[in-house]
């Protein structure tokens, strides 16, 4: 199972998620944590609770209860993912939005993305997409891209979560690689597999820089790392730029939505900034406003 991922599962029936989890519990030796709106007596009808750590998301007091307070939930999850590895399924996003409002919940999700990204855990967020406005769904899936429940689960502990179907994931872009084009003729950005610190080398860094350049990205910020003697120092700089690139890929996908509405002028302006890796936070705020309108 791939680590450090936060994904959204869109479903109108949570039992499909429970069925998937039940199947995984039979096949995988990983740890599994379920934060559910259902009380344990109801979950007993669907899952073997001896194989999964469960928390009941409720305002009631009792053993295993988790009060739906965002800061408390954030702290609980951060403490839990500090050790071990596995999958957490957090149900009840709709409940949290009703209690705390959309802005507070999307901030909570972003905090979890940061926490999970440096851990050996993955986090899944099931919800009914009809409970969100289209612009809210776009914001959520930018932070936590969609994960489609597989029809079959292979008997392997390291079966990865599929990356979001909206944005392809490749290892590197070879010279002459064909990329889809945007409406202005620029290459469409794609996610590249993260480079781990273990095994990081100057040769891998050169390949990655060339792949980014082929997508039209200005990654001059990371080029000084090619001359560093210290691989750890080089990786720290690489990791900073990698996060910028990953945000750029997600923002570019939102620009696709904007372009589809006829906003060609704004789309061109945003794509230029995105490929320069400059002002990405400002671009994100502007896109949130425009998509919301």
Residue pairs with C-beta under 8 A, 6 or more apart in sequence:
1 28
1 30
1 85
1 86
1 87
1 122
1 157
1 158
1 159
1 160
1 161
2 122
2 160
2 161
3 85
3 119
3 120
3 121
3 122
4 116
4 117
4 118
4 119
4 120
4 121
4 122
4 194
5 116
5 122
5 123
5 161
6 109
6 112
6 113
6 116
6 117
6 122
6 123
6 124
6 125
6 143
6 144
7 122
7 123
7 124
7 125
7 144
7 145
7 146
7 147
7 161
7 164
8 124
8 125
8 126
8 127
8 140
8 141
8 144
8 145
8 146
8 147
9 17
9 124
9 125
9 126
9 127
9 146
9 147
9 148
9 149
10 126
10 127
10 128
10 129
10 146
11 17
11 126
11 127
11 128
11 149
12 128
12 130
14 38
14 91
14 126
15 46
16 149
17 89
17 91
17 124
17 126
17 149
18 43
18 46
18 47
19 46
20 149
20 150
20 153
21 32
21 34
21 47
21 52
21 89
22 46
22 47
22 48
23 153
24 30
24 32
24 87
24 153
25 32
25 47
25 48
25 51
25 52
27 153
27 154
27 155
27 156
28 157
29 157
30 85
30 86
30 87
30 157
31 53
31 84
31 85
31 86
31 87
32 51
32 52
32 53
32 86
32 87
32 88
32 89
33 52
33 53
33 54
33 55
33 80
33 86
33 87
33 88
33 89
34 43
34 47
34 52
34 53
34 54
34 55
34 88
34 89
34 91
35 54
35 55
35 57
35 66
35 73
35 88
35 89
35 90
35 91
35 92
36 43
36 54
36 55
36 56
36 57
36 89
36 91
36 92
37 56
37 57
37 58
37 91
37 92
37 95
38 56
38 91
39 56
39 58
40 49
40 54
40 56
40 64
43 49
43 54
47 54
54 64
55 64
55 65
55 66
55 76
56 62
56 64
56 65
56 66
57 66
57 68
57 91
57 92
57 95
58 65
58 66
58 67
58 68
59 67
59 68
66 72
66 73
66 76
68 92
68 95
68 96
68 99
70 96
70 100
70 104
70 105
70 108
73 108
74 108
74 111
74 112
74 115
77 88
77 90
77 112
77 115
77 123
78 115
80 88
80 121
81 88
81 115
81 116
81 119
81 120
81 121
82 119
84 120
84 121
85 119
85 120
85 121
86 120
86 121
86 122
87 121
87 122
87 123
87 124
88 121
88 122
88 123
88 124
89 123
89 124
89 126
90 123
90 124
90 125
90 126
91 126
93 105
93 125
93 126
93 127
94 127
94 128
94 131
96 105
96 108
97 105
97 131
97 132
100 108
102 136
106 136
106 139
106 140
106 143
109 125
109 140
109 143
109 144
110 143
112 123
113 143
113 144
116 122
116 123
122 161
123 144
124 147
125 140
125 144
129 137
132 140
133 292
134 291
135 288
135 291
135 292
138 254
138 257
138 291
139 288
139 291
141 164
141 166
142 250
142 251
142 253
142 254
145 163
145 164
145 166
145 167
145 250
146 164
146 165
146 166
147 161
147 162
147 164
148 162
148 165
150 162
153 159
163 169
163 191
166 253
167 189
167 190
167 191
167 249
167 250
167 253
168 190
168 191
169 190
169 191
169 192
169 193
170 190
170 191
170 192
170 193
171 192
171 193
172 192
172 207
172 208
172 210
172 211
173 179
173 190
173 192
173 210
173 211
173 214
173 215
175 210
175 214
177 214
179 187
179 188
179 190
179 214
179 215
180 187
180 188
181 187
181 188
182 188
182 252
182 255
182 256
182 259
182 267
182 271
183 259
183 264
183 267
184 264
184 267
184 268
184 271
186 216
186 271
186 275
187 214
187 215
187 216
188 252
189 215
189 217
189 248
189 249
189 252
189 253
189 274
189 275
190 215
190 249
191 246
191 249
192 208
192 211
192 212
192 245
194 242
195 204
195 205
195 208
195 238
195 242
197 232
197 235
197 239
200 231
200 234
200 235
200 238
201 231
202 226
202 231
202 234
205 222
205 225
205 226
205 234
205 238
206 226
208 238
209 219
209 222
209 223
209 226
212 219
212 245
213 219
215 275
216 275
217 245
217 248
217 275
217 277
218 275
218 276
218 277
219 241
219 245
219 277
221 237
221 240
221 241
221 244
221 277
222 237
222 238
222 240
222 241
224 237
225 233
225 234
225 235
225 237
225 238
226 234
228 234
228 237
241 277
244 277
244 280
245 277
247 280
247 284
248 274
248 275
248 277
248 280
251 270
251 274
251 280
251 283
251 284
251 287
252 271
252 274
254 287
254 291
255 267
255 270
255 271
255 274
255 287
257 291
258 266
258 267
258 270
258 287
258 290
258 291
259 267
263 290
266 290
270 283
270 286
270 287
273 279
273 280
273 282
273 283
274 280
274 283
